Amino acid sequence: MRIAMVSEHASPLATLGGADAGGQNVHVAELSRHLAAAGHEVEVYTRRDDATLPERVPLDRGVEVVHVTAGPAAPLPKDDLLPWMDAMGDELARAWSDPARRPDVVHAHFWMSGLAAVRAARQVEAATGVHVPVLQTFHALGSVKRRHQGAADTSPARRVELETRLCGDVDRVVATCHDEVDELDALGAPADRIRVVPCGVDLGHFTPGADRAAQDGGTGLRLLSIGRLVERKGVGTVIEALAGVPDAELLVAGGPPAAALDDDPEVWRLRKLAAEHGVADRVRFLGAVAHPDVPALLRSVDVVVCTPWYEPFGIVPLEAAACGRPVVGSAVGGLLDTVVDGRTGLLVPPRDAAALARALRRLTDRPTRLRYGAAARVRAEQLYGWATVARRTAEVYAELAPQAATPWPAPLTVPAPGAADGVTATTTGGAR
């Protein structure tokens, strides 16, 4: 099958850690690689942000990144890219007018990519009579962002309106979690066009290891919060909860490099909060951590804490699970799927420090932590490896381009989300 990925701001070639470089870049890169490994041909179309970039760059065997000129050939914040999406769509249409480059399916990542992809597909169909099916993964919905960020939301004013329109324009919406299905329903997305396929994790990079007590004999609970240092990620809630968990220490990873922490406003806010709650001596800020170093950091702690106000999916819980560490997380968004309460970790209401402290006290029991961590790794292997995610995604592609579908091994049988141990369900990624 010939597959076109459209990822207007998130190039799979980008270095992680930039303002607009992160989970989507990894998702597009890994999904493309694993689809190609299964025999598909993949081209990833992304906006040219540097005039010196070649038109085509190999990413891996069977995957090429194609730089599309749309707007200035310079880095721009993603929220400033909307005016250039018509131009990007026109360039895609020109590329796909060549039958040798015309994709069997188009998979758009992020809402603006969807606008460009639909525009291009309609032009191709008008010119040739060939329908090019478009799938949409939003990665984050503007309606959710606006609800939680309010005036701090920097998205274009028409984002929700345009996302609503996209839900009716595309052939399939690939949601990354079941909570997103409810949000899509509120936007009026046709239920029969929605499929659920989660994000994935590199099971070879994120691997289990001995628990911390076995590593260094530590007794007090060591916690880790890792991710962007912005208020909505809920690190402040963890600091407040720490006052109710005696002898626990908290490592905070993310934000600027360690040398620049003293100049970061969010670090100042969190340090002040820690002092107010009498836990400043038990909170340590590490600064940015390089991607290759993250697995070792995860294995060096007892519990990973993810307590955002909202989270479209959330990669950290998967990385922690793959490393065999339990997660205490907010019962929001993707965490409702990735953390099985009472089996691989614990879920608490967002912004509820008292509930978080109670959950963390439960995990001062080492056998419970070990049991949860082992179950988390097994579940990661069964549901969230990139090979599994790619296969489930290809099954959705095959619905729209059966003539180009590549046979896969036996149907995937996995534990149903939240099911008891031993209960399985055969799935093709359909929405519940």
C-alpha positions, 0 to 999 in steps of 0.5 A: 500500500502507498501511504501518505502521512501529512504532518505540517508542523511535526517533522519526523526529522525534528530534534525532540525538545523544541517548542513544537517538537515532541510526541507527534514527531515521534508518533509519525516517525515510528508509525511510518517506520513500522508500516514500512517494515511491514511492506508498505511505502510511506511518504511523510509530507511536512512543511519546509522550515529551512530553505536549504532542506532537500525536497526528499530525505530518506528516514528509513528503508521504505520511508521518505520525508518530503518537504513542502513549500508553504509559507516562509521557509523558516521556523514558525509556531504551529499556531501561526501556520493556518494561513499557509494550509491552502498553499500546502494543500495545493502543493500536495495536489500537484504531487499526487496528480502524478499516478506514480506518487498518488497515495492509496490512503492519506493519514493527516496528523493534527487538524491543520494537516487535515485541512491541507490533506482534504483540499488536496484529495478533493483537487485530485478527485476533481481532476482524475475522478479518483477518490483519495481517502483521508484519515485524520488523527487530531492528537489534540482537540481545540475544544478540549484545549479551549475548555481548560486553557481559556484565554491562555489558548493561543490556537487560531480563533476558528480552530474548533469550527474547522475541526468540526468541519473536518470530522465530516470531511474525512473518511475516518477519524483515528482517535488515540483514546476512548475519551477522545471518542466522546469529545468527537461525538460532541463535535458531531463526528459520525460514529461509524467513521471513528476508530480507536488506535492508541499511540505507541512506545518503543519497547526496546528502548524503554525496558524494565530493570530492578526496582529501586530498593534492589538498586540502592536499598532506598526506603523512602518513596522516590517519585518522578514527574517528567514532561513540559514544565507548564502549570496545566501539567499538574506538577504543583498538585504533586508538590502539594501532595508531597506534604502528606507522604512522609519521607517521599522525595520528588524528582521533576524532570523537564523544562530548560537545561539544568543550568537555566532553571533559576531563570524559569518562571514555572520553576520559581512558582513551583519552588515557592509552592514547595517552600509554602508546603514545607517540602522544599528539601524533598523536591529536586529539579533536574531540568531537561533530560535527553531522550536516550537518558529517560529510561534509566531515569524512569527505572531509578524511581519507585513511582511515576506521577502524571497529574495533568489537568487534561491530557489528549493521550500522554506518552509518559505513562506508556514509557513508565509502563514499559519500564515496569514502573507504576503510574499514579495519574489523573483520571483524564483523557488518554490516562483512562486507557493507559493506566488501569486503576488498581492493576497497573497504577492508580487514578485520581481526580485532577487537581486533588492533592489530598486524593493524590497523597492517599494514592501515593501512600498506598504505593509505599508498599513495595509488593504492591508497586512491584505487582503493578509495575510487572502488570504495566510492562505486560500490558505495554507489550500486549497493547502499545508496542509500535508494531501492534499500533502499526498493524491496527492502523493498517487495518483501518487503512484497509477499510478504505483501500481494500484493493491495496491492503497487504495481508497481515498475520493472524488477527490481534488478540489483546486484553480489553482496556480495563479488563481483568487479567486473562480476559481478552478481546479481538480488536480491529481498532473500532470505537466503543 
